[in-house]
């Protein structure tokens, strides 16, 4: 699993939440197609309020044969990167110390 920590830019929390909702509803079919293209099993994000700020943890799990590059010819991928730049400030990449799963 891969994790990325972002700080939400000032006054951009609702814009980010709206984009997340749009990805998982209006663009769900195309979003799932991009996961296949990138060889990902899943992708998501968590939002955490900390004091007066909010933070996002983005996470992905890739298939066993590795992740493939994002297709920047796809409009949805371009829009996702634009929204990320507009709303989020990169902080750090994280490492998974453990991940348990009952499915084999």
Rosetta blueprint (number, residue, H / E / L):
1 X L
2 X E
3 X E
4 X E
5 X E
6 X E
7 X E
8 X E
9 X L
10 X L
11 X L
12 X L
13 X H
14 X H
15 X H
16 X H
17 X H
18 X H
19 X H
20 X H
21 X H
22 X H
23 X H
24 X H
25 X L
26 X L
27 X L
28 X H
29 X H
30 X H
31 X H
32 X H
33 X H
34 X H
35 X H
36 X H
37 X H
38 X L
39 X L
40 X E
41 X E
42 X E
43 X E
44 X E
45 X E
46 X E
47 X E
48 X E
49 X E
50 X E
51 X L
52 X L
53 X E
54 X E
55 X E
56 X E
57 X E
58 X E
59 X E
60 X E
61 X E
62 X E
63 X L
64 X L
65 X L
66 X L
67 X L
68 X L
69 X L
70 X L
71 X L
72 X L
73 X L
74 X L
75 X H
76 X H
77 X H
78 X H
79 X H
80 X H
81 X H
82 X H
83 X H
84 X H
85 X H
86 X H
87 X H
88 X E
89 X E
90 X E
91 X E
92 X E
93 X E
94 X E
95 X L
96 X L
97 X L
98 X L
99 X L
100 X L
101 X L
102 X L
103 X L
104 X L
